[in-house]
Amino acid sequence: MNLRILLLFKIIFLGSFQFLYADYSSREEVKDFILYMSEKHNFDSSELAKLFDQALYQEKVIRIMNRQPEGTMTWGRYKEMMISDSRISAGKEFIATYRSELKKAEEIYGVPAEIIASIIGIETRYGRITGNTRVIDSLSTLAFDYPRRSKFFKIQLEEFLLLSKEEQFNPQEIKGSIAGAMGYGQFMPDSYRNYAVDFDKDGIRDILNNPVDAIGSVANFLNKKGKWKPNTPIAMKALSIDRDEAIESSFKPYMTDIELSKIGLESIEKIPGNLKFVPISLDYEEGYEYWLGFDNYNSLSRYNRSKLYVMAVFEFSNLLSEYLK
């Protein structure tokens, strides 16, 4: 086929594809959703129709959702990416600026200041990278064109519209991640509604632009949803006795020290109070590293259900703790 004709065909095809998904308001399932929001939450159906008429299908959202780094990277590569020298430097600067707010959040919510700082750093490099996709576009795309998780994202779309009404946001202007997460701590809409706090007491709970509110909100999230347990370990390294393979990943602690040898591991330190734990395997190119995750490991997983993410937050927090002394 002539190259010029091929390029023309591609332009026409992609243009048609974009057009098919450009007007969400004309689709039956979106009409049903608008009716649901109108009947349950008293939204103006004509205003919602206008909003969805301008919501755009985002192909990149689907593409990126299907290849999240937590599912494709080794621990070695992920750790290198998440705990870089530049992120450590930014963390040191953030702590120097907001030390008192971080300590205040730790005192109120029981979550260590270094954990709060670590999460904000891992999520957005301290507000530098909060996402540039309109949330209405990402959530519409995922709610109506991503069948695998459409139920979850329809709930988030509902929560986003409620949040916009409550906080007087213009839903066409708010930007976030490709999954619809927003602000310094990358809260999904339901988490914003349920756990964001006005930590600086200025009358607005703003985690989009206010790092102080973000600090309190991250701590509040881990305290309430994560059920954080103060003065309890997150993870402890384990040694292999005769194991050199992965362990099936989970988050909720279920095992005791007496059972550890059955899976070919032993703890390096004495496990305090005979706490229950979940065994963790982290893969490097040359083999595996083993850890034991306790209740606060599970708590951190409520932020992101990825062992790589949780362990990155944990290890980054250990580095940041040096700047809080």
TADAKA-V743486 format. One record per residue. N is the residue number from 0. SS is DSSP state (helix for helix, strand for strand, loop for the rest). PSI is psi in whole degrees, -180 to 180 (999 if undefined). OMEGA is omega in whole degrees, -180 to 180 (NA if undefined). Layout:
n=<N	N>
ss=<SS	SS>
psi=<PSI	PSI>
omega=<OMEGA	OMEGA>
//
This chain:
n=<0	1	2	3	4	5	6	7	8	9	10	11	12	13	14	15	16	17	18	19	20	21	22	23	24	25	26	27	28	29	30	31	32	33	34	35	36	37	38	39	40	41	42	43	44	45	46	47	48	49	50	51	52	53	54	55	56	57	58	59	60	61	62	63	64	65	66	67	68	69	70	71	72	73	74	75	76	77	78	79	80	81	82	83	84	85	86	87	88	89	90	91	92	93	94	95	96	97	98	99	100	101	102	103	104	105	106	107	108	109	110	111	112	113	114	115	116	117	118	119	120	121	122	123	124	125	126	127	128	129	130	131	132	133	134	135	136	137	138	139	140	141	142	143	144	145	146	147	148	149	150	151	152	153	154	155	156	157	158	159	160	161	162	163	164	165	166	167	168	169	170	171	172	173	174	175	176	177	178	179	180	181	182	183	184	185	186	187	188	189	190	191	192	193	194	195	196	197	198	199	200	201	202	203	204	205	206	207	208	209	210	211	212	213	214	215	216	217	218	219	220	221	222	223	224	225	226	227	228	229	230	231	232	233	234	235	236	237	238	239	240	241	242	243	244	245	246	247	248	249	250	251	252	253	254	255	256	257	258	259	260	261	262	263	264	265	266	267	268	269	270	271	272	273	274	275	276	277	278	279	280	281	282	283	284	285	286	287	288	289	290	291	292	293	294	295	296	297	298	299	300	301	302	303	304	305	306	307	308	309	310	311	312	313	314	315	316	317	318	319	320	321	322	323	324>
ss=<loop	loop	helix	helix	helix	helix	helix	helix	helix	helix	helix	helix	helix	helix	helix	helix	helix	helix	helix	helix	helix	helix	loop	helix	helix	helix	loop	helix	helix	helix	helix	helix	helix	helix	helix	helix	helix	helix	helix	helix	helix	loop	loop	loop	helix	helix	helix	helix	helix	helix	helix	helix	helix	loop	loop	loop	loop	loop	helix	helix	helix	helix	helix	helix	helix	loop	loop	loop	helix	helix	helix	helix	loop	loop	helix	helix	helix	helix	helix	helix	helix	helix	loop	loop	helix	helix	helix	helix	helix	helix	helix	helix	helix	helix	helix	helix	helix	helix	helix	helix	helix	helix	helix	helix	helix	helix	helix	helix	helix	loop	loop	loop	helix	helix	helix	helix	helix	helix	helix	helix	helix	helix	helix	helix	loop	loop	loop	loop	loop	loop	loop	loop	strand	strand	helix	helix	helix	helix	helix	helix	helix	helix	helix	helix	helix	loop	helix	helix	helix	helix	helix	helix	helix	helix	helix	helix	helix	helix	helix	helix	helix	helix	helix	helix	helix	helix	helix	loop	loop	loop	loop	loop	loop	loop	strand	strand	loop	loop	loop	loop	loop	strand	loop	loop	loop	loop	strand	loop	helix	helix	helix	helix	helix	helix	helix	loop	loop	loop	loop	loop	loop	loop	loop	loop	loop	loop	loop	loop	loop	loop	helix	helix	helix	helix	helix	helix	helix	helix	helix	helix	helix	helix	helix	helix	loop	loop	loop	loop	loop	loop	loop	loop	loop	loop	strand	strand	strand	strand	strand	strand	loop	loop	loop	loop	loop	loop	loop	loop	loop	loop	loop	loop	loop	loop	strand	loop	helix	helix	helix	helix	helix	helix	helix	loop	strand	strand	strand	loop	loop	loop	loop	helix	helix	helix	loop	loop	strand	strand	strand	strand	strand	strand	strand	strand	loop	loop	strand	strand	strand	strand	strand	strand	strand	loop	helix	helix	helix	helix	helix	helix	helix	loop	loop	loop	loop	loop	helix	helix	helix	helix	helix	helix	helix	helix	helix	helix	helix	helix	helix	helix	helix	helix	helix	helix	loop>
psi=<139	135	-40	-41	-40	-43	-40	-43	-43	-43	-45	-43	-47	-37	-41	-40	-45	-40	-38	-32	1	-40	88	-29	-19	-8	141	-42	-28	-39	-41	-39	-42	-43	-43	-47	-34	-45	-40	-39	7	36	152	114	-32	-36	-39	-38	-41	-40	-48	-22	-28	-1	137	135	133	102	-34	-29	-47	-44	-46	-37	-30	-3	55	139	-30	-24	-6	-16	153	161	-42	-46	-42	-45	-43	-38	-41	-31	66	166	-38	-36	-37	-43	-43	-37	-41	-43	-42	-43	-40	-36	-38	31	-48	-38	-39	-43	-37	-43	-40	-42	-41	-45	-11	5	126	140	-37	-29	-44	-48	-37	-45	-46	-35	-44	-41	-48	15	45	45	0	-33	92	-1	143	21	133	132	-37	-33	-49	-44	-34	-43	-46	-32	-36	-8	22	75	-33	-34	29	-36	-48	-44	-22	-38	-43	-35	-44	-47	-37	-41	-39	-43	-44	-40	-45	-41	2	43	152	111	-15	-11	-23	129	155	-156	175	-16	0	14	148	150	-173	-41	4	59	135	161	-41	-37	-38	-49	-40	-27	-11	140	155	82	-25	5	42	7	-2	131	95	100	2	-39	-9	106	-27	-46	-36	-41	-51	-36	-41	-44	-42	-40	-50	-35	-47	-58	-39	-16	49	138	107	148	30	138	160	-55	157	138	147	156	146	130	-56	38	137	48	166	158	135	129	139	179	-34	124	137	-10	151	166	-36	-21	-9	-39	-22	-24	15	25	163	150	145	-41	165	130	120	134	20	40	148	155	169	131	143	137	133	128	130	169	-31	-2	-156	151	139	141	166	125	130	-166	-37	-19	-45	-38	-46	-29	-17	-19	-40	120	62	127	-32	-44	-49	-44	-31	-44	-45	-51	-37	-40	-35	-38	-42	-26	-26	-28	-1	1	999>
omega=<178	-176	-179	179	180	179	179	179	-179	180	-180	-178	-179	178	178	-179	179	-178	-180	-175	-174	-176	180	-174	-179	-177	-174	-178	177	175	178	179	178	178	178	-179	179	-177	-176	-172	176	173	175	-175	180	178	178	178	178	-179	-179	175	-179	177	-174	172	-179	-179	-178	179	179	-178	-178	178	-179	178	177	-176	180	-178	-174	-174	169	177	-179	-180	-178	180	179	-179	-173	-177	-178	177	-179	179	177	178	178	178	178	180	-180	-179	178	-178	-172	-179	-176	179	178	179	178	178	178	-180	-177	-171	178	-180	-178	-179	-178	176	179	-179	-180	-179	-180	178	179	-175	-170	-175	176	175	-179	-177	-177	179	-178	177	178	-177	179	178	-177	-178	176	178	-176	179	-172	-179	178	-171	-175	-179	-175	-179	180	-174	171	176	179	177	176	-179	180	179	176	178	-179	178	-177	-176	180	173	166	-174	178	-174	-175	179	-180	-179	179	178	180	177	-169	167	-177	-177	179	176	168	-176	-180	178	176	-177	-172	-170	177	-179	175	-170	179	174	177	177	-179	174	-172	176	178	-174	-173	-178	180	175	179	179	179	-177	177	179	180	178	-178	179	-174	-178	-179	-178	-178	179	-180	177	177	-177	175	-178	-179	-177	177	178	176	173	178	-179	177	180	-177	174	-180	-171	171	-175	-176	180	-178	-172	175	-175	-177	-179	-171	-177	-180	179	173	-179	171	-179	178	180	175	-180	-175	175	-178	-180	174	-178	173	178	-176	172	179	-172	168	178	-176	179	-174	173	-175	180	173	-178	-178	-175	-179	168	177	178	179	-180	177	176	-179	-174	178	179	178	179	-177	-179	176	177	-179	-177	177	180	178	177	-177	-178	180	-178	-180	-179	NA>
//
